[in-house]
């Protein structure tokens, strides 16, 4: 997969709201290491979510650092009745959207060369990777409000409730946007000759 293409996280987000609350409390009481533990728990899913939106690993790394710095600076304003991940992911979505809107030009996407002498199984693997790459490109072409919902629900595997909380929207709106996003993706990919 090209260097700038997102790859899905390999683990489900480690929700433990009790642990998160204790870590936030410890951090607010002056234990800086507690915030490091929060970073260890959520840095990977935040990075992958940002990467899906900005489509460049270096930009995603920098934005992820900004997200955690902003979260640390505003930790006292965190509502502990909410999930920590939903709160920090909302910060990540805002940072990624701001970054994407501010970026005036997009780097062209390099195409992989296809060797002529690949075995049939290797050709199948190449086709599967090409389809995945096109799907991710199509997600990146979506309006950010649809891309964020697809990323949270399908790529990060969050439940509707967590997606709604992260994006500060009603679950009904999340379901509606997911439906629309899937339709837009299908139309986009079918236009490229793929069937999904």
Backbone as a chain_set.jsonl record, in Angstrom:
{"seq": "XXXXXXXXXXXXXXXXXXXXXXXXXXXXXXXXXXXXXXXXXXXXXXXXXXXXXXXXXXXXXXXXXXXXXXXXXXXXXXXXXXXXXXXXXXXXXXXXXXXXXXXXXXXXXXXXXXXXXXXXXXXXXXXXXXXXXXXXXXXXXXXXXXXXXXXXXXXXXXXXXXXXXXXXXXXXXXXXXXXXXXXXXXXXXXXXXXXX", "coords": {"N": [[0.852, -1.181, 0.0], [0.612, 2.272, -0.794], [2.654, 4.841, 0.742], [1.182, 7.031, 1.714], [-1.351, 6.091, 2.042], [-4.076, 5.289, 4.137], [-4.167, 2.783, 6.679], [-6.207, 0.328, 8.207], [-6.974, 0.352, 11.75], [-5.759, -2.238, 13.892], [-6.865, -3.11, 16.191], [-9.713, -3.027, 18.354], [-11.145, -0.116, 19.785], [-10.056, 0.582, 23.069], [-12.281, 0.757, 25.2], [-12.814, 1.754, 28.466], [-14.381, 3.196, 30.57], [-14.318, 3.786, 33.291], [-11.591, 3.522, 33.951], [-10.563, 5.511, 32.274], [-11.713, 7.814, 33.429], [-10.481, 7.77, 35.942], [-7.815, 8.165, 35.159], [-7.97, 10.717, 34.017], [-8.686, 12.2, 36.283], [-6.41, 11.789, 37.904], [-4.502, 13.045, 36.296], [-5.418, 15.709, 36.322], [-4.921, 16.215, 38.931], [-2.275, 16.589, 38.939], [-0.577, 14.536, 38.117], [1.272, 13.994, 35.57], [2.049, 11.761, 34.124], [-0.232, 10.245, 33.964], [-1.708, 11.286, 31.877], [-0.116, 10.487, 29.807], [-0.687, 7.776, 29.831], [-3.316, 7.835, 28.922], [-2.813, 8.746, 26.358], [-1.387, 6.537, 25.376], [-3.446, 4.699, 25.261], [-5.232, 5.77, 23.366], [-3.936, 6.961, 21.209], [-3.363, 5.547, 18.813], [-5.98, 4.877, 17.583], [-6.907, 7.55, 17.244], [-4.935, 8.617, 15.568], [-5.319, 6.989, 13.254], [-7.917, 7.696, 12.559], [-7.593, 10.429, 11.951], [-5.727, 10.186, 9.899], [-7.261, 8.939, 7.937], [-8.809, 11.044, 7.167], [-7.031, 13.11, 6.344], [-5.156, 11.878, 4.745], [-2.357, 11.655, 4.622], [0.517, 10.524, 6.056], [2.54, 11.916, 7.539], [1.356, 14.435, 7.95], [-0.836, 13.523, 9.425], [0.427, 12.501, 11.699], [1.496, 14.863, 12.829], [-0.876, 16.31, 13.256], [-2.138, 14.603, 15.067], [-0.476, 14.853, 17.29], [-0.996, 17.547, 17.833], [-3.685, 17.346, 18.512], [-3.627, 15.855, 20.925], [-2.115, 17.601, 22.477], [-3.802, 19.819, 22.564], [-5.959, 18.627, 23.865], [-4.781, 18.056, 26.335], [-4.238, 20.654, 27.268], [-6.823, 21.586, 27.59], [-8.01, 19.906, 29.371], [-9.255, 20.282, 31.831], [-11.737, 21.204, 31.134], [-13.075, 19.023, 30.266], [-15.956, 17.077, 30.215], [-16.758, 14.82, 32.505], [-18.822, 13.047, 32.421], [-18.981, 12.133, 29.946], [-17.607, 9.983, 27.328], [-14.095, 9.69, 27.224], [-12.716, 9.149, 24.847], [-14.592, 9.879, 22.89], [-14.701, 12.616, 23.297], [-12.022, 13.433, 22.758], [-11.823, 12.548, 20.171], [-13.594, 14.174, 18.888], [-12.212, 16.58, 19.009], [-10.126, 15.834, 17.33], [-11.462, 15.457, 14.866], [-12.305, 18.085, 14.355], [-9.79, 19.38, 14.134], [-8.717, 18.03, 11.905], [-10.575, 18.665, 9.899], [-10.304, 21.459, 9.796], [-7.628, 21.604, 8.993], [-7.767, 20.305, 6.474], [-9.463, 22.002, 5.04], [-7.876, 24.262, 4.985], [-5.768, 23.539, 3.443], [-4.627, 24.11, 0.274], [-3.875, 22.772, -2.018], [-3.756, 19.456, -3.348], [-1.71, 16.605, -3.1], [-0.769, 14.666, -5.927], [-1.938, 11.331, -6.4], [0.102, 8.58, -6.429], [0.292, 5.966, -8.779], [0.444, 2.435, -8.525], [2.685, 0.308, -10.249], [1.87, -2.429, -12.292], [3.147, -5.579, -12.306], [3.814, -7.682, -15.113], [4.101, -10.396, -14.964], [2.772, -11.689, -12.827], [1.556, -14.288, -10.673], [-1.676, -16.015, -10.755], [-2.902, -15.978, -8.11], [-1.482, -13.937, -6.901], [-2.262, -11.879, -8.552], [-4.948, -11.727, -7.846], [-4.658, -10.836, -5.211], [-3.439, -8.388, -5.683], [-5.523, -7.103, -7.014], [-7.421, -7.01, -4.957], [-6.122, -5.295, -3.18], [-6.019, -3.041, -4.77], [-8.734, -2.442, -4.993], [-9.328, -1.872, -2.31], [-7.727, 0.376, -1.971], [-8.936, 2.146, -3.78], [-11.412, 2.369, -2.548], [-10.719, 3.692, -0.165], [-9.758, 6.064, -1.243], [-12.098, 7.013, -2.329], [-13.577, 7.432, 0.006], [-12.074, 9.493, 1.063], [-12.707, 11.458, -0.749], [-15.233, 12.162, -0.088], [-17.552, 14.554, 1.306], [-16.409, 16.042, 4.315], [-18.216, 15.664, 6.507], [-19.54, 13.317, 5.907], [-17.403, 11.591, 5.481], [-16.238, 11.482, 8.029], [-18.173, 10.097, 9.529], [-18.27, 7.592, 8.22], [-15.625, 6.78, 8.671], [-15.492, 6.611, 11.507], [-17.543, 4.73, 12.091], [-17.252, 2.453, 10.346], [-14.438, 2.032, 9.859], [-13.126, 2.479, 12.328], [-14.84, 1.096, 13.879], [-16.761, 1.943, 15.787], [-19.669, 1.992, 17.905], [-23.046, 3.141, 17.085], [-23.894, 4.951, 19.091], [-21.487, 5.924, 20.197], [-20.346, 7.135, 17.967], [-22.212, 9.135, 17.499], [-21.884, 10.61, 19.849], [-19.211, 11.416, 19.627], [-19.306, 13.06, 17.379], [-21.146, 14.84, 18.161], [-23.882, 14.699, 17.474], [-27.315, 13.671, 16.878], [-28.231, 10.178, 17.106], [-29.971, 9.408, 15.073], [-29.345, 11.188, 13.023], [-26.741, 10.365, 12.509], [-27.185, 7.779, 11.477], [-28.612, 8.465, 9.192], [-26.678, 9.943, 7.788], [-24.773, 7.946, 7.409], [-26.158, 6.245, 5.673], [-26.446, 7.94, 3.429], [-23.722, 8.43, 2.879], [-22.821, 5.86, 2.187], [-24.299, 5.444, -0.139], [-23.243, 7.478, -1.762], [-20.579, 6.639, -1.915], [-20.91, 4.185, -3.23], [-21.928, 5.037, -5.739], [-19.75, 6.578, -6.637], [-17.691, 4.653, -6.797], [-18.794, 2.782, -8.544], [-18.817, 4.332, -10.797], [-16.181, 4.207, -11.399], [-15.957, 1.706, -12.287], [-16.084, -0.351, -10.435], [-17.731, -2.788, -8.412], [-19.658, -2.631, -5.57]], "CA": [[0.0, 0.0, 0.0], [1.441, 3.469, -0.836], [2.95, 5.393, 2.062], [0.178, 7.983, 2.179], [-2.659, 5.48, 2.151], [-4.397, 4.846, 5.483], [-4.402, 1.374, 6.932], [-7.145, 0.291, 9.313], [-6.424, -0.077, 13.01], [-5.886, -3.681, 14.049], [-7.533, -3.414, 17.442], [-10.901, -2.248, 18.671], [-10.826, 0.928, 20.756], [-10.103, -0.009, 24.418], [-13.157, 1.49, 26.105], [-12.906, 1.449, 29.884], [-14.703, 4.555, 31.012], [-13.866, 3.95, 34.67], [-10.15, 3.756, 33.902], [-10.354, 6.835, 31.676], [-12.069, 8.823, 34.427], [-9.425, 7.786, 36.958], [-6.627, 8.764, 34.566], [-8.226, 12.159, 33.895], [-8.609, 12.757, 37.638], [-5.001, 11.791, 38.312], [-3.812, 14.072, 35.513], [-5.832, 17.013, 36.833], [-4.316, 16.364, 40.262], [-0.856, 16.862, 38.774], [0.19, 13.378, 37.644], [1.397, 14.126, 34.116], [2.154, 10.415, 33.549], [-1.584, 9.716, 33.725], [-2.104, 11.672, 30.522], [0.648, 9.586, 28.932], [-1.44, 6.522, 29.735], [-4.444, 8.1, 28.025], [-2.255, 8.781, 25.003], [-1.083, 5.159, 24.983], [-4.704, 4.007, 24.985], [-6.023, 6.319, 22.274], [-3.162, 7.583, 20.142], [-3.501, 4.782, 17.568], [-7.248, 5.146, 16.875], [-6.986, 8.954, 16.835], [-4.073, 8.75, 14.396], [-5.949, 6.369, 12.085], [-9.058, 8.508, 12.165], [-7.07, 11.633, 11.305], [-5.103, 9.766, 8.644], [-8.311, 8.685, 6.962], [-9.337, 12.321, 6.685], [-6.039, 13.962, 5.681], [-4.524, 11.012, 3.752], [-0.912, 11.814, 4.574], [0.972, 10.054, 7.363], [3.265, 12.955, 8.282], [0.343, 15.397, 8.404], [-1.641, 12.868, 10.455], [1.248, 12.449, 12.926], [1.538, 16.213, 13.406], [-2.209, 16.655, 13.748], [-2.399, 13.788, 16.255], [0.23, 15.53, 18.387], [-1.756, 18.763, 18.146], [-4.932, 16.931, 19.168], [-3.355, 15.502, 22.319], [-1.687, 18.814, 23.161], [-5.017, 20.609, 22.817], [-6.721, 17.909, 24.89], [-4.093, 18.257, 27.615], [-4.425, 22.044, 27.671], [-8.231, 21.84, 27.916], [-8.533, 18.744, 30.103], [-10.137, 20.72, 32.923], [-13.081, 21.446, 30.599], [-13.663, 17.743, 29.856], [-17.14, 16.649, 30.972], [-16.465, 13.419, 32.847], [-19.973, 12.174, 32.179], [-18.84, 11.677, 28.564], [-16.447, 9.143, 27.057], [-12.895, 10.458, 26.9], [-12.392, 9.002, 23.433], [-15.525, 10.688, 22.099], [-14.275, 14.014, 23.446], [-10.766, 13.696, 22.053], [-12.027, 12.338, 18.746], [-14.244, 15.395, 18.382], [-11.105, 17.52, 18.79], [-9.401, 15.35, 16.149], [-12.276, 15.749, 13.683], [-12.224, 19.529, 14.115], [-8.445, 19.699, 13.66], [-8.554, 17.482, 10.556], [-11.407, 19.441, 8.981], [-9.647, 22.76, 9.657], [-6.422, 21.388, 8.195], [-8.154, 19.968, 5.105], [-9.995, 23.214, 4.4], [-6.796, 25.232, 4.812], [-4.814, 23.054, 2.435], [-5.126, 24.575, -1.02], [-3.582, 21.829, -3.107], [-3.617, 18.055, -2.955], [-0.658, 15.901, -3.816], [-1.312, 13.617, -6.779], [-1.786, 9.978, -5.871], [0.922, 7.759, -7.322], [-0.28, 4.669, -9.13], [1.382, 1.314, -8.502], [2.869, -0.4, -11.515], [1.422, -3.817, -12.19], [4.045, -6.483, -13.027], [3.103, -8.496, -16.104], [4.289, -11.83, -14.765], [2.275, -12.135, -11.536], [0.742, -15.512, -10.642], [-3.099, -15.677, -10.554], [-3.228, -15.621, -6.724], [-0.895, -12.614, -6.673], [-3.124, -10.934, -9.268], [-6.132, -11.539, -7.009], [-4.244, -10.014, -4.084], [-3.225, -7.047, -6.221], [-6.847, -6.536, -7.287], [-8.044, -6.703, -3.665], [-5.468, -4.101, -2.659], [-6.438, -1.917, -5.603], [-10.111, -2.119, -4.604], [-9.274, -1.22, -1.0], [-7.15, 1.705, -2.188], [-9.97, 2.983, -4.406], [-12.43, 2.639, -1.536], [-10.189, 4.714, 0.736], [-9.733, 7.319, -1.993], [-13.487, 7.469, -2.438], [-13.94, 7.966, 1.32], [-11.388, 10.792, 1.198], [-13.366, 12.438, -1.619], [-16.521, 12.535, 0.49], [-17.645, 15.709, 2.182], [-15.912, 15.604, 5.628], [-19.259, 15.223, 7.436], [-19.816, 11.92, 5.591], [-16.169, 10.84, 5.682], [-16.033, 11.262, 9.461], [-19.106, 9.06, 9.978], [-17.792, 6.318, 7.668], [-14.382, 6.433, 9.369], [-15.784, 6.204, 12.879], [-18.402, 3.553, 12.187], [-16.744, 1.287, 9.633], [-13.002, 1.786, 9.995], [-12.773, 2.375, 13.742], [-15.811, 0.158, 14.442], [-17.473, 2.476, 16.944], [-21.129, 1.848, 17.835], [-23.775, 4.368, 16.744], [-23.924, 5.867, 20.232], [-20.172, 6.566, 20.332], [-20.185, 8.022, 16.807], [-23.079, 10.29, 17.757], [-21.278, 11.407, 20.911], [-17.974, 12.011, 19.111], [-19.63, 14.111, 16.416], [-22.147, 15.701, 18.787], [-25.078, 14.641, 16.629], [-28.241, 12.605, 17.271], [-28.013, 8.892, 16.422], [-30.774, 9.403, 13.851], [-28.555, 11.907, 12.014], [-25.611, 9.487, 12.174], [-27.697, 6.72, 10.597], [-28.951, 9.098, 7.917], [-25.427, 10.261, 7.09], [-24.166, 6.686, 6.975], [-26.9, 5.8, 4.493], [-26.058, 8.818, 2.327], [-22.308, 8.198, 2.574], [-22.71, 4.575, 1.474], [-24.823, 5.662, -1.485], [-22.258, 8.283, -2.502], [-19.424, 5.779, -2.177], [-21.297, 3.209, -4.252], [-21.995, 5.736, -7.027], [-18.388, 6.958, -7.004], [-16.916, 3.461, -7.16], [-19.373, 2.204, -9.742], [-18.351, 5.175, -11.87], [-14.822, 3.772, -11.722], [-16.013, 0.337, -12.791], [-16.077, -1.31, -9.344], [-19.042, -3.125, -7.852], [-19.588, -2.771, -4.102]], "C": [[0.893, 1.238, 0.0], [1.56, 4.098, 0.544], [1.853, 6.307, 2.589], [-1.208, 7.374, 2.34], [-2.915, 4.99, 3.57], [-4.506, 3.334, 5.557], [-5.261, 1.285, 8.177], [-6.469, -0.114, 10.615], [-6.669, -1.559, 13.199], [-6.594, -4.054, 15.332], [-8.744, -2.526, 17.618], [-10.519, -1.259, 19.772], [-11.057, 0.399, 22.173], [-10.96, 0.792, 25.394], [-13.078, 0.915, 27.512], [-13.125, 2.801, 30.535], [-14.258, 4.815, 32.436], [-12.38, 4.265, 34.728], [-9.855, 5.137, 33.335], [-10.626, 7.937, 32.7], [-10.995, 8.923, 35.502], [-8.158, 8.451, 36.422], [-6.78, 10.277, 34.419], [-8.099, 12.82, 35.262], [-7.165, 12.861, 38.105], [-4.224, 12.895, 37.587], [-4.152, 15.465, 36.041], [-5.275, 17.288, 38.225], [-2.808, 16.528, 40.168], [0.007, 15.708, 38.313], [0.234, 13.394, 36.115], [1.459, 12.752, 33.442], [0.781, 9.811, 33.233], [-2.062, 10.088, 32.334], [-1.355, 10.83, 29.497], [-0.058, 8.253, 28.765], [-2.661, 6.685, 28.833], [-3.969, 8.136, 26.572], [-1.964, 7.373, 24.506], [-2.354, 4.416, 24.572], [-5.351, 4.471, 23.678], [-5.247, 6.941, 21.124], [-3.362, 6.865, 18.808], [-4.845, 5.032, 16.877], [-7.415, 6.597, 16.45], [-6.15, 9.166, 15.577], [-4.746, 8.185, 13.15], [-7.175, 7.141, 11.623], [-8.626, 9.766, 11.435], [-6.469, 11.281, 9.946], [-6.144, 9.518, 7.56], [-8.844, 9.988, 6.375], [-8.309, 13.142, 5.912], [-5.184, 13.212, 4.662], [-3.024, 11.239, 3.575], [-0.383, 11.504, 5.97], [1.678, 11.136, 8.174], [2.302, 14.014, 8.805], [-0.479, 14.805, 9.544], [-0.872, 12.779, 11.771], [1.266, 13.815, 13.619], [0.189, 16.615, 13.991], [-2.545, 15.864, 15.01], [-1.702, 14.389, 17.472], [-0.516, 16.79, 18.815], [-3.032, 18.428, 18.923], [-4.671, 16.636, 20.641], [-2.86, 16.706, 23.121], [-2.896, 19.669, 23.52], [-5.862, 19.948, 23.907], [-6.1, 18.12, 26.269], [-4.338, 19.668, 28.146], [-5.845, 22.333, 28.137], [-8.854, 20.721, 28.756], [-9.488, 19.136, 31.218], [-11.565, 20.956, 32.439], [-13.782, 20.159, 30.166], [-14.811, 17.371, 30.799], [-16.996, 15.157, 31.253], [-17.668, 12.498, 32.765], [-19.921, 11.614, 30.752], [-17.666, 10.708, 28.464], [-15.261, 10.017, 26.692], [-12.593, 10.358, 25.407], [-13.316, 9.84, 22.563], [-15.122, 12.152, 22.133], [-13.019, 14.296, 22.625], [-10.936, 13.473, 20.55], [-12.726, 13.537, 18.12], [-13.184, 16.474, 18.114], [-10.367, 17.138, 17.514], [-10.159, 15.668, 14.862], [-12.18, 17.238, 13.347], [-10.862, 19.93, 13.563], [-8.252, 19.237, 12.218], [-9.362, 18.277, 9.536], [-10.781, 20.818, 8.738], [-8.416, 22.647, 8.764], [-6.771, 21.161, 6.725], [-8.674, 21.195, 4.363], [-8.895, 24.22, 4.107], [-5.81, 24.817, 3.727], [-5.363, 23.372, 1.046], [-4.87, 23.591, -2.151], [-3.403, 20.434, -2.545], [-2.509, 17.423, -3.776], [-1.287, 14.842, -4.707], [-1.027, 12.241, -6.176], [-1.016, 9.133, -6.877], [0.246, 6.414, -7.555], [0.798, 3.594, -9.049], [1.494, 0.726, -9.899], [2.487, -1.846, -11.316], [2.368, -4.716, -12.982], [3.26, -7.415, -13.936], [3.158, -9.98, -15.799], [3.814, -12.321, -13.403], [1.45, -13.405, -11.678], [-0.712, -15.125, -10.389], [-3.437, -15.275, -9.12], [-2.669, -14.245, -6.383], [-1.726, -11.546, -7.374], [-4.387, -10.654, -8.457], [-5.823, -10.627, -5.828], [-4.049, -8.563, -4.526], [-4.567, -6.356, -6.473], [-7.548, -6.155, -5.983], [-7.445, -5.44, -3.068], [-5.872, -2.867, -3.456], [-7.858, -1.48, -5.233], [-10.141, -1.389, -3.261], [-8.744, 0.204, -1.14], [-8.188, 2.645, -2.797], [-11.074, 3.327, -3.42], [-11.966, 3.756, -0.609], [-10.104, 6.078, 0.037], [-11.134, 7.903, -2.101], [-13.961, 8.056, -1.11], [-13.323, 9.346, 1.498], [-12.037, 11.866, 0.331], [-14.718, 12.894, -1.074], [-16.419, 13.868, 1.219], [-17.207, 15.245, 3.579], [-16.998, 15.116, 6.588], [-19.654, 13.771, 7.167], [-18.58, 11.054, 5.827], [-15.926, 10.526, 7.142], [-16.926, 10.138, 9.974], [-18.661, 7.679, 9.491], [-16.546, 5.853, 8.418], [-14.661, 5.91, 10.77], [-16.528, 4.88, 12.943], [-17.775, 2.314, 11.548], [-15.272, 0.999, 9.884], [-12.565, 1.649, 11.443], [-13.757, 1.523, 14.53], [-16.458, 0.646, 15.739], [-18.965, 2.21, 16.799], [-21.78, 3.193, 17.532], [-23.696, 5.41, 17.862], [-22.605, 6.629, 20.357], [-19.904, 7.52, 19.166], [-20.988, 9.303, 17.033], [-22.454, 11.205, 18.808], [-20.032, 12.124, 20.404], [-18.26, 13.185, 18.186], [-20.679, 15.093, 16.928], [-23.389, 15.842, 17.909], [-26.017, 13.563, 17.156], [-27.949, 11.321, 16.481], [-28.783, 8.827, 15.106], [-30.018, 10.089, 12.709], [-27.37, 11.062, 11.566], [-26.068, 8.411, 11.192], [-28.045, 7.27, 9.219], [-27.691, 9.408, 7.114], [-24.704, 9.007, 6.611], [-24.833, 6.177, 5.706], [-26.474, 6.618, 3.275], [-24.616, 8.564, 1.903], [-22.117, 6.904, 1.794], [-23.2, 4.712, 0.035], [-23.825, 6.432, -2.343], [-21.028, 7.459, -2.85], [-19.73, 4.792, -3.298], [-21.318, 3.86, -5.639], [-20.596, 6.088, -7.54], [-17.626, 5.748, -7.529], [-17.483, 2.774, -8.402], [-18.982, 3.012, -10.97], [-16.942, 4.828, -12.315], [-14.779, 2.334, -12.211], [-15.971, -0.735, -11.713], [-17.511, -1.579, -8.891], [-18.87, -3.367, -6.372], [-20.971, -3.023, -3.559]], "O": [[1.872, 1.258, 0.746], [0.696, 3.921, 1.402], [1.618, 6.352, 3.797], [-2.144, 8.069, 2.733], [-2.051, 4.336, 4.154], [-4.9, 2.687, 4.587], [-5.081, 2.067, 9.11], [-5.484, -0.852, 10.59], [-7.672, -2.089, 12.722], [-6.899, -5.229, 15.537], [-8.797, -1.413, 17.096], [-9.656, -1.553, 20.598], [-12.114, -0.163, 22.461], [-10.436, 1.431, 26.307], [-13.26, -0.286, 27.709], [-12.187, 3.458, 30.986], [-13.862, 5.933, 32.768], [-11.954, 5.16, 35.459], [-8.997, 5.853, 33.851], [-9.848, 8.884, 32.817], [-10.635, 10.021, 35.928], [-7.501, 9.208, 37.137], [-5.837, 11.029, 34.665], [-7.479, 13.876, 35.39], [-6.745, 13.889, 38.636], [-3.399, 13.586, 38.185], [-3.265, 16.306, 36.189], [-5.169, 18.439, 38.647], [-2.126, 16.598, 41.191], [1.213, 15.879, 38.132], [-0.662, 12.869, 35.455], [0.979, 12.59, 32.32], [0.655, 8.97, 32.344], [-2.745, 9.301, 31.679], [-1.896, 10.5, 28.442], [-0.034, 7.664, 27.684], [-3.0, 5.781, 28.071], [-4.638, 7.622, 25.675], [-2.254, 7.044, 23.356], [-2.335, 3.604, 23.648], [-5.949, 3.668, 22.961], [-5.85, 7.405, 20.157], [-3.513, 7.519, 17.776], [-4.86, 5.369, 15.693], [-8.004, 6.862, 15.402], [-6.596, 9.815, 14.631], [-4.745, 8.829, 12.101], [-7.441, 7.229, 10.424], [-9.217, 10.133, 10.419], [-6.679, 11.992, 8.963], [-5.925, 9.853, 6.396], [-9.277, 10.027, 5.223], [-8.659, 13.803, 4.933], [-4.555, 13.834, 3.807], [-2.489, 11.032, 2.486], [-0.78, 12.138, 6.948], [1.437, 11.26, 9.375], [2.407, 14.445, 9.954], [-0.787, 15.496, 10.515], [-1.453, 12.96, 12.841], [1.077, 13.912, 14.832], [0.116, 17.186, 15.08], [-3.172, 16.399, 15.925], [-2.275, 14.429, 18.561], [-0.653, 17.069, 20.007], [-3.408, 19.131, 19.862], [-5.403, 17.11, 21.51], [-3.151, 16.82, 24.311], [-3.002, 20.179, 24.636], [-6.414, 20.632, 24.769], [-6.81, 18.336, 27.251], [-4.611, 19.852, 29.332], [-6.062, 23.21, 28.973], [-10.077, 20.606, 28.839], [-10.43, 18.401, 31.517], [-12.503, 20.916, 33.235], [-14.94, 20.189, 29.75], [-14.65, 17.354, 32.019], [-17.101, 14.334, 30.344], [-17.55, 11.297, 33.012], [-20.707, 10.738, 30.39], [-16.842, 10.612, 29.373], [-15.403, 10.979, 25.936], [-12.253, 11.355, 24.771], [-12.864, 10.451, 21.595], [-15.194, 12.847, 21.12], [-12.96, 15.278, 21.886], [-10.275, 14.129, 19.745], [-12.48, 13.875, 16.963], [-13.255, 17.189, 17.115], [-10.022, 18.002, 16.709], [-9.559, 16.102, 13.879], [-11.995, 17.605, 12.186], [-10.781, 20.729, 12.63], [-7.69, 19.966, 11.4], [-8.886, 18.534, 8.43], [-10.734, 21.287, 7.601], [-8.189, 23.485, 7.89], [-6.153, 21.748, 5.836], [-8.357, 21.397, 3.191], [-8.955, 24.946, 3.115], [-5.104, 25.654, 3.165], [-6.46, 22.935, 0.698], [-5.596, 23.594, -3.145], [-2.957, 20.256, -1.411], [-2.381, 17.666, -4.976], [-2.24, 14.181, -4.296], [-0.002, 12.029, -5.529], [-1.426, 8.988, -8.028], [-0.302, 5.81, -6.633], [1.937, 3.821, -9.458], [0.511, 0.659, -10.637], [2.761, -2.422, -10.263], [2.399, -4.633, -14.209], [2.178, -7.882, -13.58], [2.348, -10.747, -16.318], [4.383, -13.271, -12.865], [0.737, -13.588, -12.664], [-0.979, -14.04, -9.871], [-4.188, -14.321, -8.921], [-3.303, -13.474, -5.663], [-1.88, -10.438, -6.86], [-4.847, -9.515, -8.377], [-6.619, -9.754, -5.482], [-4.447, -7.632, -3.827], [-4.726, -5.171, -6.181], [-8.192, -5.108, -5.903], [-8.164, -4.609, -2.514], [-6.046, -1.785, -2.896], [-8.146, -0.285, -5.169], [-10.878, -0.418, -3.088], [-9.251, 1.127, -0.503], [-8.308, 3.799, -2.385], [-11.613, 4.433, -3.442], [-12.735, 4.667, -0.301], [-10.35, 7.115, 0.653], [-11.335, 9.112, -1.982], [-14.666, 9.064, -1.096], [-13.963, 10.259, 2.019], [-11.932, 13.054, 0.636], [-15.281, 13.886, -1.537], [-15.349, 14.261, 1.685], [-17.594, 14.154, 3.998], [-16.732, 14.237, 7.409], [-20.06, 13.063, 8.088], [-18.687, 9.927, 6.311], [-15.463, 9.435, 7.474], [-16.481, 9.312, 10.771], [-18.673, 6.713, 10.254], [-16.423, 4.677, 8.76], [-14.123, 4.877, 11.169], [-16.193, 4.009, 13.746], [-17.771, 1.242, 12.152], [-14.894, -0.152, 10.099], [-11.73, 0.803, 11.763], [-13.541, 1.254, 15.712], [-16.675, -0.132, 16.669], [-19.48, 2.202, 15.681], [-21.163, 4.246, 17.694], [-23.463, 6.593, 17.612], [-22.604, 7.837, 20.595], [-19.309, 8.582, 19.35], [-20.503, 10.408, 16.79], [-22.489, 12.429, 18.674], [-19.818, 13.296, 20.709], [-17.545, 14.187, 18.206], [-21.055, 16.042, 16.241], [-23.872, 16.943, 17.644], [-25.565, 12.629, 17.817], [-27.483, 11.371, 15.342], [-28.298, 8.252, 14.131], [-30.05, 9.626, 11.569], [-27.03, 11.041, 10.383], [-25.403, 8.164, 10.186], [-27.801, 6.619, 8.203], [-27.639, 9.166, 5.908], [-24.097, 9.002, 5.54], [-24.161, 5.732, 4.776], [-26.179, 6.061, 2.218], [-24.319, 8.492, 0.711], [-21.336, 6.861, 0.844], [-22.599, 4.168, -0.891], [-23.589, 6.087, -3.5], [-20.496, 7.567, -3.955], [-18.917, 4.588, -4.199], [-20.789, 3.3, -6.599], [-20.297, 5.92, -8.722], [-16.992, 5.815, -8.582], [-16.729, 2.246, -9.218], [-18.829, 2.458, -12.058], [-16.546, 5.108, -13.446], [-13.711, 1.802, -12.514], [-15.835, -1.916, -12.032], [-18.381, -0.713, -8.977], [-18.054, -4.188, -5.953], [-21.142, -3.171, -2.349]]}, "num_chains": 1, "name": "protein.A"}
